[in-house]
Amino acid sequence: MSGPGLFISFEGIDGSGKSTQARLLAEYLRGQGRDVVLTREPGGSAGAEEIRRLVLEGDKDRWSPETELLLFTAARRDHLERVIAPALAAGQVVICDRFADSTRMYQGLGRADLRGLVDQLHALMIGREPDVTVLIDIAPDLGLGRALSRGSGEARFESFGVDLQVRMRAGFLALAEEFAWRFVVIDGGREVAAVAGDVARVVEARLP
């Protein structure tokens, strides 16, 4: 499922600003003449977007962690087949707002100790890591405040509270050490333009 393009993922706790930074990077690279696909998870393809509505809306106890894991994996597989792999094969830059690292955190650490199962399913059904992962790091209370202020209907994970966000931040930083070859940690507690400048410099250094 690999190709000549570059696969960039953005990760971070809820409210970190990663979605904004992913969009700004896509705009910047397009301005440099790059062919860019901006996408997101869960979602990114028609089937995966249907699953997104199932997992991000409704009561926080709607699904067990194990069921969530299966739903996210199904969505990711469809996204990979229909969007990510074809774009990379065509030499495009794929920028994805969340990928498998979020599942490693939210289902593998945050809601239950399922990391082993997460990795097994990933190896079996996905088999692909990003070339570069940009972790937008931010204080959990600040991130949660931002996330809740959005007022969208997709607030199921935010409803678990700041304790989950604290665990997620620590977990993401641990992942950055585990996968140091692809992770770059950016301080997201600054002005949007300053963060975007750092992101652009980091990514440009890795572009073919």
N, C-alpha and C positions, 0 to 999 in steps of 0.2 A: 504493500500500500504506500510505498515511498515514491518520491519523484524528484525532479530537478528543482522544484520550487522551494520556498522557505515557509515553514510552519511555525507561527508565533502564537503562544497562548498568553492570556492575562489572567492572573489569579489574585486573590485577596479576600478578606472578610467582607461581609455585606457593608455597603456604604464606603468602601475604600476609594472609590473613584475609578476603578479599573475599566468600567464600561466607557466612561468619558475618555480615558486615555487610549483605549483601543480605537475609538472613533477618530481621535485626533491623530494618532499614528497613521491610520489608514489615509486620512486626508493629506498628511505630510508626504507619505510615500507616493501617493497618486500625483502629487505636485512635482515629484522628482521623476515622473514618467514610469513608475512601476505599475504593473497590473496587479491589483489588490482585490481580494475577496474578504469582506468583513462579515463575520458570522458569530454565532453565540451558542452556548449550551446552558441548560438543556434547550434543544431547538436547533434551528439552522436548516432544517429540511421540513417538508410538509408533515411527514409522519412524526418527526421528533417534536415539532411544535404542538401537535396534539397531545403528546405525552407530557410536554411542559405544563400544559394546563392542569393535568392530573396531579402533578407532584408539587406545584408551587402555589396552588390555591386550595382553600378549604381548611378544615380543622387540623391542628398540628399533629393529632393522633390518627389522622386519616389512614396512614400507611405505616406498617412496621418498617424498621430499618432494612430488613432483608428484602421486602417487597420494593422499597424505594431503590435499592441497589439494582434489582433486576430491571426496573423501569428505566433508570438512568442508563444502564448498559444497552438496553434495546434502542433508546433514543440515540445514543452515541454511535452505535453500529450503523443505523440508518443515515445519520449525518455524515459519517466517514465515507460510506459507500457512494452517497449521492452528491456530496458537495466537496468535502475536503480532499479525498484521494484524486478525483478528476481534476481539481484545480491545481494540485501539486504536480500531477503528471503533465499538465499544460504549462508548467513553469511559473505559475502565479505565486504571489505572496499571500498566504492565508493567515488572517488575524482572527483568533477565536477568543471571545469573552467567556472564559472558563473552559476547562477540558477535564481530563481524568484526575488531575490533582484535587479538584474540588470534591470528587467522589471519594478519593482517598481520605479526605478530611471529614466531610459531612456524614458519610455513611461508614467510613472506615475507622473514624476516631470519635467524632462528635456525638452521634446518637447511639452507637454501639461499637464494640471492639471487633469490627469486621474487616480489618485491613488485609488479613490473609486471603479472605474470600474475594475482596475487591481486586487484589492483584491477580488471583487465579482467573477471574472472569475477564480482566483486562487482557491478560496474556492470551486467553482462548479466543476472545471475540473482537478485540481491538488491535493489539499488537503494534501500536504506534505511539511514540512520544513526540511532543513538539521539539523542534530544533532549538527554540529559545522560549523560555518561560519568564515573563516579567511579573514579579510579585510586587504589587503596590501595598506597602506596609503602612498601617495606620493604627492608632490607639483604638481598642475595642469600643469604648464608650462613645468616642467621636464617630466611629463608623456606624454603630447602631443608631445613634441619633440621626445621622444623615439618611440611613435606610428607612427608618420609620417615617421621616418627614416627607418621603416621596409620595406616600398615600396611594400606592398602587394596590391592586388586588392580589399581587404576588408577594404576600408578606408571611407566608407560612413559616419559613425558617427564621425570620426575624422574631417571630412570636416565641421562640425558645429563650430569648433574653440574652443579657450580656455575658452570662457565664459560658454559654456556648461560644460566643464570639471570642472570649479570652482563650478558650481551648483551641479554637480554630487558628487564631493568630500564632500561638505557640507551635501548633502543628504545621502551619505553612512555613514558618521559619525553620523547623526541623527538616521539612521536605527540601528546602533550599540547600541545606547541607548534604542531604542524602543524594540529591541529583544536582550537585554543584556544577556539573559540566554544562547544564542548560539553564539554570536559574540565575536571574539577576534581581537583586532586591533594591527597590526604589522607595525612598521616603515619600509617602503620600500625604503627609500632614502639612504640606506647603501649598503655595498658590498653584493653580492648575497649570499655568504656563511654565513654571519652573519644573514641575514634574514632567510635563510633556517634552521639554528640552532634554532632560536626562534620558528619557525613554528613547527619543529619536537618536541620540548619540550612541546609546548602547546597541540599538538595532542596526544602525548603519554600519557599525563595525563588523557585524556578522552577515551582512548581505553579500551574496555572491557577486 
